[in-house]
Amino acid sequence: MPQHVGIILDGNRRWARAQGLADPIEAYRIGAAKLDEVLGWCAELGIPAVTLWVFSTENLARAPEEVRGLLSVIEAKFGAIAEDPHIHRRRVRVRAVGKLELLPDSTLAAVRRAEQATAEYADVVLTFAIAYGGRQEIADAVRRLIADRAKQGASIEEIAESVTQEEIGRYLYAADLPDPDLIIRTSGEVRMSGFLLWQSAYSEFYFCDVHWPAFRKIDFLRAIRSYQQRGRRFGA
């Protein structure tokens, strides 16, 4: 059984068009409700870590009204999470990673409330990637590493000669999480788009044709079964 599953929540707008919805925000709302189901499925299978990519840095370039609508859904979801009895009963630690400073103040405040409300839990870790890009994460990690080493008196030449993969890994947004065993992408797109770019070197991938709002338990179980049928070699 995978211990860490990452999911790229893709296909909301295409699902909305297929349903004849003029406003994609309704698809985002349905997709947000789907998160509760997925967390329940993971709990049934004993999966202790889930990372969900809900909003990329590229999404910020969409039409302003769509961005505002999506952010309002994210804000409402985190507000609900802070009070969700299922989250507290399952002792789910909720956190967000990404360029969170790009979020509106009200959205960031809702995120922080949910994080604070669950900070003492550790049974399950539910991570939301928001305003996230994999290349940006690596660039930020390298910058922080260089800054810290420079504060300790190291020269650029010394840093360049001694830096290791493991050291860069310790500066990633969620450095304490294990690398994802399985990454699922909905909507039929067969690419990663930079999701957990550093951490996914040896992850298994599963691409599902179903758009995120229509993602079902059977689709999730098929992904798990596909993962279990593979022989992981970790590059060996």
Protein Blocks (a to p, Z undefined) as FASTA:
>chain_A
ZZbdcdddehklmmmmmnopablklmmmmmmmmmmmmmmmmmmnopabdcddfbdfklmm
mcfklmmmmmmmmmmmmmmmmmmmklmmnopacddedjfklpcfklmmmmmmmmmmmmmg
ckbccdddehiafklmmmmmmmmmmmmmmmnopafklmmmmpcfklmmmmgmblmbccdf
bdcdehhiacekopakllmmmaccdddfbdfklpcfklmmmmmmmmmmpcceehZZ
